[in-house]
Amino acid sequence: MSKLIGSLGGDPMAFMQAHGIDPAAAGAYDRFVRYSSAAAVIGDAARFLGCPDFGLRLASLQNTQILGPGAVLIRNAETAADAVSSASRYMHNVAPADTIALTRLGDQATVSFDTDVRRAADRHQMIERGLGTTLAAFKLMLGDDFIPTRITFQHHQLSPDEVYRRMFGCPVKFECDLNALHLPASALSRPIRGRDAAALALAEDYFSAVRPDVAIVDHVRPLVRRMLVVGHASLTLVAQALSLHPRVVQRRLADAGTTFEEILDEIRQDIAWELSALGLPISRISASLGYAEQSSYVRACRRWYGISPRQLRERAKPLSDQ
């Protein structure tokens, strides 16, 4: 990502630091970067560098390298169907915001991709990057000559036709029901050549051990977000919603490498950007984040983004309004 931003004349460090990402963590498989922050960097790079196909370019540059150990998993599955099944099973361990699903419809099949990213510009870029990476994964499994039947996106067209044609090599449709790669169902049962069963076993062991308690985070994050939207989020209320004692929630979050306070702070940061993009009054944003005093939001905003709430509102507003 840094290389692409730099090639477009941008400052990779500035983009990452603006969203609280340690540049040293980018591309390091043993370091966790908040998904929403990475998505915001990609979305902002596309907007501010005038590159609507940023997500597609990133997919081309990263290819299957972005999958890390996941590339071993899919390369050594018995069939493409098995690979997609494994990917859907382990996806939440490394990218909790993403989902992938396989559906068979007669002699055709779809591999759909979705992501829980709120800001539309970021979401569109992450979806295009995700389907670009999905195509790279199928080429890794079935050969470079694999071409999908078609690609569909839920969002509107972002780039010229030739950009999508060059990327996917097949018809691409927009404003559809699914973000999906469509392919003949028969391709799913094709054996993956040169697979290594031992390598597959090692990859499965790796993913089984990665953040085994991440499920509790997946439960807590949406609860905190919903509670903030309607009023107030607290450890006690979240624990009650999960039918657990607050100390149990704390312990499980600690086992997952986080705390309730960290999750609350991250979600407040995300919502602050979203509400700022809507141009809401600072006092209303502060109240929506559950702060008793507006000064608390001012301090938090400077800690998150290094700027004031008023400056954040200017930075976050859609490009079309600037």
Secondary structure, DSSP 4 states (H G I P E B T S, - for coil): -HHHHHHTT--HHHHHHHTT--GGGTT-TTS---HHHHHHHHHHHHHHTT-TTHHHHHHHHHGGGGGTHHHHHHHTSSBHHHHHHHHHHHHHHH-TTEEEEEEEETTEEEEEEEE---SHHHHHHHHHHHHHHHHHHHHHHH-TT---SEEE-SS---S-HHHHHHHHSS-EE-S-S--EEEEEHHHHTSBPTT--HHHHHHHHHHHHHSSTTHHHHHHHHHHHHHHHHHS---HHHHHHHHTS-HHHHHHHHHHTT--HHHHHHHHHHHHHHHHHHTT--HHHHHHHTT-SSHHHHHHHHHHHHSS-HHHHHHHHS-GGG-
